[in-house]
Amino acid sequence: MEVKIAVCAIQLTFGLKQVYLAHFNTILIYPDRYYSTISKRYHCGEVNMRGCIVLSWKDFEAGYHHVNDGFNLGLHEMAHALHLENLIKNNEFNFLNKEDLQQWELLAAQEIENSRSQTADFKNNLNRFLRSQAFTDEHEFFAVCVESFFERSKEFEQTHPQLYQTLCRLLNQDPNKGIYQQLT
């Protein structure tokens, strides 16, 4: 379990220099989905500001068993951790390129707004590629995009080249140029 979770974190941070997700010092693993007394519903995983990443092992394993469906709990939750780690004032604070992050945030905001206004372009394009969870907020948009970035990279690049290229620059890697080849 430890090795598989570490590999998942490395998959996401491979192109970034010295990012260890230092704020997150606890990984809690449940055998299956777990009930949250806070939200009053079952969860597959979560990341919280107290430094904890929580995973359903069954769902984590399923994410790597079905490698082309765009569903990967490990990558999803590690993406949340990475996004938050960039904001937490510690030794790893502000490690994502500011210009690339601003571009990503602008594109994400546009896509989320398009989903809310239900434009024809949205109905016929992005919502066919990303599941509806992506359009909840900018954090979910990032996490869902990261899943597809690694699991459906060719389709992502073809259908949404600007989003894809921005994510390549942000993570400093491009799965379509060799699964973990760093950008030069």
Rosetta blueprint (number, residue, H / E / L):
1 M L
2 E H
3 V H
4 K H
5 I H
6 A H
7 V H
8 C H
9 A H
10 I H
11 Q H
12 L H
13 T H
14 F L
15 G L
16 L L
17 K L
18 Q L
19 V L
20 Y L
21 L L
22 A L
23 H L
24 F L
25 N L
26 T E
27 I E
28 L E
29 I E
30 Y E
31 P L
32 D L
33 R L
34 Y E
35 Y E
36 S E
37 T L
38 I L
39 S L
40 K L
41 R E
42 Y E
43 H E
44 C L
45 G E
46 E E
47 V E
48 N E
49 M L
50 R L
51 G L
52 C E
53 I E
54 V E
55 L E
56 S E
57 W H
58 K H
59 D H
60 F H
61 E H
62 A H
63 G H
64 Y H
65 H H
66 H L
67 V L
68 N L
69 D L
70 G L
71 F L
72 N L
73 L H
74 G H
75 L H
76 H H
77 E H
78 M H
79 A H
80 H H
81 A H
82 L H
83 H H
84 L H
85 E H
86 N L
87 L L
88 I L
89 K L
90 N L
91 N L
92 E L
93 F L
94 N L
95 F L
96 L L
97 N L
98 K H
99 E H
100 D H
101 L H
102 Q H
103 Q H
104 W H
105 E H
106 L H
107 L H
108 A H
109 A H
110 Q H
111 E H
112 I H
113 E H
114 N H
115 S H
116 R H
117 S H
118 Q L
119 T L
120 A H
121 D H
122 F H
123 K H
124 N H
125 N L
126 L H
127 N H
128 R H
129 F H
130 L L
131 R L
132 S H
133 Q H
134 A H
135 F H
136 T L
137 D L
138 E H
139 H H
140 E H
141 F H
142 F H
143 A H
144 V H
145 C H
146 V H
147 E H
148 S H
149 F H
150 F H
151 E H
152 R L
153 S H
154 K H
155 E H
156 F H
157 E H
158 Q H
159 T H
160 H L
161 P H
162 Q H
163 L H
164 Y H
165 Q H
166 T H
167 L H
168 C H
169 R H
170 L H
171 L H
172 N L
173 Q E
174 D L
175 P H
176 N H
177 K H
178 G L
179 I L
180 Y L
181 Q L
182 Q E
183 L L
184 T L
